[in-house]
Amino acid sequence: MALERVLLMHGPVQSRGINPVVHQEFYIEQQRGDPYALFNSQQNIVSMAYVFRKLGFKICYSGWEEDAEWLNANGDLFDYLVISNQHVLNTESTFFGQTIANNKEKLYYVSMKGLQLIRRELGDEAVVFKTRADVTVHQGHAVLNLARVARHSKDILIEYMRVSNMYSAPDFMVMGEIAVLEAVYNSLYEHSAAGTSYHVSSHVDHTFTYLAMKQAGQINRIMTMSRELFESVVWRGQPRYFQHIDPTYAATYSFDSEMAINPNTRVEELVARISPEVSGAEARPPGEGGATPG
């Protein structure tokens, strides 16, 4: 029996923000204004659901209570739909004594709820392409990359790696078997909710979670997707390849590669080198935050 292929989209339908790199590249400083604006992801969601269903994918959406009316009204787009109350989740972190906006707990929770629903419905015989609702990609490149995940391989694919910062894995898109991805986001949410995540950045959280799970045998290979898929991404209406007007981006991105650490190095040793105020371990006392939405 063939693995069931699933597209999991998640997040707010109205996404606040823009591509900051494009914003900096194409506007002089005096014209930039507020870099954060609402992007309506409705057409993204409709298009991705339609196209991937045509290719035989099951479609799952994990969204927020404030979008329930639109999601329910368009329920025929989805095979599986879960709606959660996001208002009880943390949206701030403390970084060097400064309180900053940080929605990573919401990212981890909404991803986890979608993956849990898929696993309940399909069991372990599914591979998942998980992406944000404000992102679209070329379906052909997505299919080719997802085909690299073999049954029971425990392999995952992440979007890319930055050679200049090997501790920072992107959090836009990930592909893998359902049991592996559910374990990833269960772990990320539990750390974030407890106030003991490795860093205020979700990118560093992802890196250390992947490496720790690889060390424990829960993940096999951590591979990066193809450049072709990256360059097909449209993020909040802006093509990602526009970033390459700055040659430093193209020079430091790694595609079609594998992330690993020296087999004699333990992940715990790497984490221990990060000071507590940077790691996030002191961001919130244990017990604060992390309420479980109904």
Phi and psi in degrees as a GROMACS rama.xvg file:
@    title "Ramachandran Plot"
@    xaxis  label "Phi"
@    yaxis  label "Psi"
@TYPE xy
-72.0167  149.615  ALA-2
-63.7621  139.206  LEU-3
-75.8667  131.875  GLU-4
-98.4684  133.759  ARG-5
-130.158  133.926  VAL-6
-98.6152  119.329  LEU-7
-108.823  114.394  LEU-8
-104.015  149.369  MET-9
-152.957  163.147  HIS-10
109.031  -175.493  GLY-11
-72.783  146.04  PRO-12
-70.3748  -39.3322  VAL-13
-96.9132  105.794  GLN-14
-97.7121  122.162  SER-15
-90.1751  118.314  ARG-16
137.985  168.447  GLY-17
-136.882  174.948  ILE-18
-69.9721  107.367  ASN-19
-67.6122  -29.822  PRO-20
-66.0782  -47.9092  VAL-21
-60.8685  -40.3128  VAL-22
-59.1721  -42.0804  HIS-23
-73.4083  -34.5857  GLN-24
-73.4703  -34.7384  GLU-25
-105.191  -0.942551  PHE-26
-130.533  138.836  TYR-27
-73.0261  158.616  ILE-28
-56.287  -39.2043  GLU-29
-68.2239  -17.5383  GLN-30
-102.575  -2.00785  GLN-31
-71.6658  -43.4071  ARG-32
64.1032  -151.385  GLY-33
-74.2732  116.633  ASP-34
-74.4704  -4.96136  PRO-35
-109.473  123.285  TYR-36
-143.598  160.752  ALA-37
-76.114  134.629  LEU-38
-117.86  124.668  PHE-39
-83.4973  113.303  ASN-40
-89.5258  6.66398  SER-41
-57.0374  -46.8949  GLN-42
-67.7998  -35.6679  GLN-43
-54.9795  -49.872  ASN-44
-62.7713  -46.3377  ILE-45
-61.0621  -47.552  VAL-46
-65.0435  -47.3562  SER-47
-63.6354  -42.4127  MET-48
-62.8456  -44.2116  ALA-49
-64.2766  -49.716  TYR-50
-65.9733  -46.7485  VAL-51
-71.9147  -30.4078  PHE-52
-65.8913  -37.7912  ARG-53
-58.2998  -30.133  LYS-54
-88.5339  4.8835  LEU-55
94.8931  8.40912  GLY-56
-79.6269  148.048  PHE-57
-80.476  146.957  LYS-58
-115.382  126.407  ILE-59
-123.189  140.276  CYS-60
-126.649  131.709  TYR-61
-116.107  111.354  SER-62
-130.088  -173.29  GLY-63
-107.243  156.665  TRP-64
-55.0918  -38.2667  GLU-65
-66.6789  -17.4921  GLU-66
-103.719  9.1518  ASP-67
-58.713  -41.1318  ALA-68
-59.9675  -48.5005  GLU-69
-68.7626  -42.0989  TRP-70
-63.9001  -43.6469  LEU-71
-67.392  -37.9406  ASN-72
-65.913  -24.4249  ALA-73
-112.131  31.2277  ASN-74
-62.1299  -21.2001  GLY-75
-69.5218  -10.9567  ASP-76
-73.1002  -22.8469  LEU-77
-116.701  144.187  PHE-78
-84.5786  -31.2343  ASP-79
-138.352  136.165  TYR-80
-140.191  129.536  LEU-81
-129.015  134.089  VAL-82
-122.516  128.255  ILE-83
-122.994  157.09  SER-84
-85.4496  107.912  ASN-85
-84.432  -10.0167  GLN-86
-73.0037  -15.2849  HIS-87
-92.0257  1.82498  VAL-88
-93.6686  151.203  LEU-89
-70.199  141.245  ASN-90
-128.488  16.0148  THR-91
-140.225  153.586  GLU-92
-136.08  159.239  SER-93
-103.305  126.963  THR-94
-133.448  110.445  PHE-95
51.6565  43.4044  PHE-96
82.9031  -3.83889  GLY-97
-103.52  136.068  GLN-98
-88.7158  123.482  THR-99
-126.676  153.637  ILE-100
-65.6675  136.724  ALA-101
-158.18  110.851  ASN-102
-100.929  21.0418  ASN-103
-65.824  -33.67  LYS-104
-63.0005  -36.2204  GLU-105
-66.8224  -40.1055  LYS-106
-60.8463  -46.22  LEU-107
-66.7793  -41.7307  TYR-108
-67.3145  -46.5829  TYR-109
-66.2344  -36.1499  VAL-110
-65.7368  -46.1417  SER-111
-59.2192  -44.3895  MET-112
-64.9539  -38.8275  LYS-113
-65.7302  -43.2477  GLY-114
-67.3944  -37.9645  LEU-115
-62.301  -41.0305  GLN-116
-64.977  -44.7458  LEU-117
-59.9011  -43.6839  ILE-118
-67.3853  -36.9154  ARG-119
-62.0586  -38.9679  ARG-120
-82.0003  -34.8731  GLU-121
-116.883  -4.62935  LEU-122
69.8337  -149.961  GLY-123
-92.5476  -1.14839  ASP-124
-92.9649  57.3899  GLU-125
-147.208  143.786  ALA-126
-113.796  142.481  VAL-127
-123.749  136.112  VAL-128
-106.818  108.892  PHE-129
-103.449  128.696  LYS-130
-148.505  161.504  THR-131
-74.5987  153.917  ARG-132
-71.1213  -21.538  ALA-133
-91.5168  15.8486  ASP-134
-122.412  137.661  VAL-135
-123.909  153.341  THR-136
-138.997  164.752  VAL-137
-72.1233  121.934  HIS-138
-62.613  -34.3068  GLN-139
-64.1849  -43.6516  GLY-140
-67.615  -35.1389  HIS-141
-64.163  -43.4959  ALA-142
-63.0402  -42.9858  VAL-143
-63.0474  -39.386  LEU-144
-70.8922  -42.41  ASN-145
-62.8609  -30.4547  LEU-146
-65.5047  -14.1918  ALA-147
-76.3012  -11.0531  ARG-148
-92.6705  104.967  VAL-149
-86.1284  155.489  ALA-150
-56.4978  131.871  ARG-151
61.4587  20.087  HIS-152
-80.3494  -25.3252  SER-153
60.9817  19.9684  LYS-154
-82.1943  149.08  ASP-155
-128.368  155.194  ILE-156
-119.389  128.617  LEU-157
-111.052  166.097  ILE-158
-63.6146  -46.5541  GLU-159
-168.64  176.069  TYR-160
-128.69  149.582  MET-161
-97.7538  116.002  ARG-162
-60.353  -30.1785  VAL-163
-77.5064  -11.4451  SER-164
-151.208  86.2932  ASN-165
-75.138  -5.61645  MET-166
-96.8465  12.7521  TYR-167
-127.812  96.0129  SER-168
-96.1216  137.387  ALA-169
-66.7647  155.534  PRO-170
-117.14  16.5997  ASP-171
-71.302  -53.9096  PHE-172
-137.739  148.082  MET-173
-151.221  150.385  VAL-174
-130.195  143.842  MET-175
172.859  177.633  GLY-176
-69.1086  148.813  GLU-177
-59.1941  -43.3721  ILE-178
-64.0078  -37.784  ALA-179
-67.8832  -47.751  VAL-180
-67.3711  -36.3871  LEU-181
-62.3276  -41.4864  GLU-182
-63.7472  -37.998  ALA-183
-59.4458  -50.5606  VAL-184
-80.9204  -24.4218  TYR-185
-60.6575  -45.8314  ASN-186
-64.5814  -45.5717  SER-187
-60.4588  -43.4203  LEU-188
-68.1322  -41.9677  TYR-189
-61.7533  -40.9609  GLU-190
-65.8353  -46.0892  HIS-191
-65.1546  -41.8446  SER-192
-66.7459  -30.617  ALA-193
-85.1098  -5.79064  ALA-194
74.644  22.3902  GLY-195
-121.626  24.1904  THR-196
-67.78  160.603  SER-197
-71.5261  -23.142  TYR-198
-163.891  157.595  HIS-199
-69.5606  -17.6868  VAL-200
-85.7515  128.622  SER-201
-65.2429  -25.4041  SER-202
-65.7189  -40.7412  HIS-203
-74.1713  -38.3378  VAL-204
-52.012  -49.0154  ASP-205
-61.2084  -45.4619  HIS-206
-57.6454  -51.4189  THR-207
-70.1014  -31.1778  PHE-208
-66.201  -45.475  THR-209
-58.4336  -47.0255  TYR-210
-67.9353  -38.8029  LEU-211
-65.4566  -40.1685  ALA-212
-70.5637  -33.3374  MET-213
-65.5065  -43.0376  LYS-214
-60.9087  -35.3625  GLN-215
-84.1567  -2.92458  ALA-216
84.5959  7.12232  GLY-217
-82.3243  -23.0325  GLN-218
-123.978  141.771  ILE-219
-93.8224  -91.2952  ASN-220
-96.0408  142.026  ARG-221
-108.817  100.732  ILE-222
-107.323  157.682  MET-223
-104.001  150.372  THR-224
-73.4769  -179.519  MET-225
-83.9534  154.37  SER-226
-60.562  -36.0674  ARG-227
-60.1654  -39.9788  GLU-228
-67.0976  -45.4062  LEU-229
-55.0517  -46.4362  PHE-230
-75.4495  -7.57244  GLU-231
-91.5966  -7.29728  SER-232
-70.7454  133.256  VAL-233
-115.973  118.293  VAL-234
-112.584  115.683  TRP-235
49.104  43.4578  ARG-236
85.3683  -1.03264  GLY-237
-116.939  126.679  GLN-238
-63.2525  135.82  PRO-239
-63.9631  -28.9853  ARG-240
-66.3113  -13.5031  TYR-241
-62.1259  -25.0751  PHE-242
-61.0102  -24.3161  GLN-243
-79.786  6.00973  HIS-244
-64.6263  -24.8585  ILE-245
-95.5754  108.869  ASP-246
-63.2311  -16.4929  PRO-247
-66.8947  -26.4873  THR-248
-69.4236  -51.6196  TYR-249
-60.8777  -34.6664  ALA-250
-72.9715  -25.3417  ALA-251
-107.503  -3.41901  THR-252
-85.0327  139.706  TYR-253
-117.892  123.681  SER-254
-120.16  162.745  PHE-255
47.4833  45.6468  ASP-256
-133.17  -176.592  SER-257
-131.079  135.661  GLU-258
-93.8338  131.739  MET-259
-154.519  164.89  ALA-260
-123.893  164.288  ILE-261
-53.5408  129.005  ASN-262
-61.1197  -17.0217  PRO-263
-89.7597  -1.30801  ASN-264
-101.727  130.721  THR-265
-93.8822  142.997  ARG-266
-59.6622  -37.4054  VAL-267
-58.9526  -33.7772  GLU-268
-67.053  -39.3341  GLU-269
-66.7426  -44.4603  LEU-270
-63.5549  -37.8165  VAL-271
-64.8821  -21.1732  ALA-272
-77.2882  -12.4536  ARG-273
-89.2868  127.036  ILE-274
-65.5383  148.455  SER-275
-56.6684  -37.4761  PRO-276
-69.3778  -24.4223  GLU-277
-87.9241  -35.5325  VAL-278
-70.1094  -22.1146  SER-279
93.0851  -4.75696  GLY-280
-61.6968  -25.6851  ALA-281
-105.041  11.243  GLU-282
-65.9497  -40.8307  ALA-283
-144.215  136.477  ARG-284
-61.4418  149.049  PRO-285
-53.9616  138.181  PRO-286
98.7032  -19.0572  GLY-287
-87.6923  136.821  GLU-288
76.3483  -175.003  GLY-289
73.9676  21.9717  GLY-290
-62.7193  143.23  ALA-291
-92.9023  115.807  THR-292
-63.8154  150.587  PRO-293
